[in-house]
Amino acid sequence: MNDSFCVYGLNTPVLAQGDRISQMIAAAAIVSTCDGIEDGDVIVIAESAVATVEGRIVRLDQVTPSVQAEELAGKYGMDPAVVEVVLRESDEVIGGIPGFLLSMKGGTLLPNAGVDASNAPEGCVLPLPADPDASALEIRREIAGFTGADTGVIIADSRTHAMRVGCSGVAIGCAGIPSVIDDRGRTDLFGRRLEVTRRAIADNIASAAEIVMGEADECVPAALVRGLGLPIGDTCGVETIDAEECLFMGLLSNRNRL
């Protein structure tokens, strides 16, 4: 991987269901200072943008909360309709704090199963894309069709981390590049062999892209990262581990679940 790289924000109009996001990104890149999309570029796209064009927006006035949703809403001070959407999107609900449920979804822990009112119309919430890896793969294919460029594509979400303030980027979908680079077997500065170190390269790229994409009304739903020198190929997916191997989930598994 190269020692230096550049990150370019890609501005688009406000997105709506049915928009061809790959075409809009390709057009945005042409007028950006990156002068279009090239082989080896990595395109990072906000999950909210992908979910919007895929028609994932949910109107809360059309949601009927279940008994469980009503109970959890009362316990954690939440809107029962929002809780119902979170339950539908969760593989499992682990617990919660006021305003948030901690969910398991797609092999990872996240608040409210990724359901968010930010960047959704009034009275609506926006779940994550139904299959972020498939979305990344399709966008990668379409970008290649529009531009002829062989790229990597990351669908990125912003997440909080244990005991830290603020959000950073995390990859929830990935195509064309490895999501993790294995450094096991290399040596450190003092010649010690690395036994467990694997770099979450897709997450790191997502965090770098978040700097230019923002979280509010920037209208920058994507970023182009150039100069990484990563291998581009047919790989697809974000690596996860079993709950038993995770430090945080390992501790939670010893507690009573809902």
ABEGO torsion letter per residue (X at the ends): XBABBBBBBBBBBBBBBGBBAAAAAAAAAAABAAGEBBBGBBBBBBAAAAAAAAGABBBAAABBBBAAAAAAAAAAGBBAAAAAAAAAABABBAEBBBGBBBBBBGGBBBBGGGBBABGBBBGBBBBBBABAAAAAAAAAAAAAAAAGBBBBBBBBBBBBBBGBBEBBBBBABBBGBBABBBABGBBBAAGBBBAABBBBAAAAAAAAAAAAAEABAAGBABBBBBGAGBBBBABBEBBBBBAAABAAAAAAAABBBX
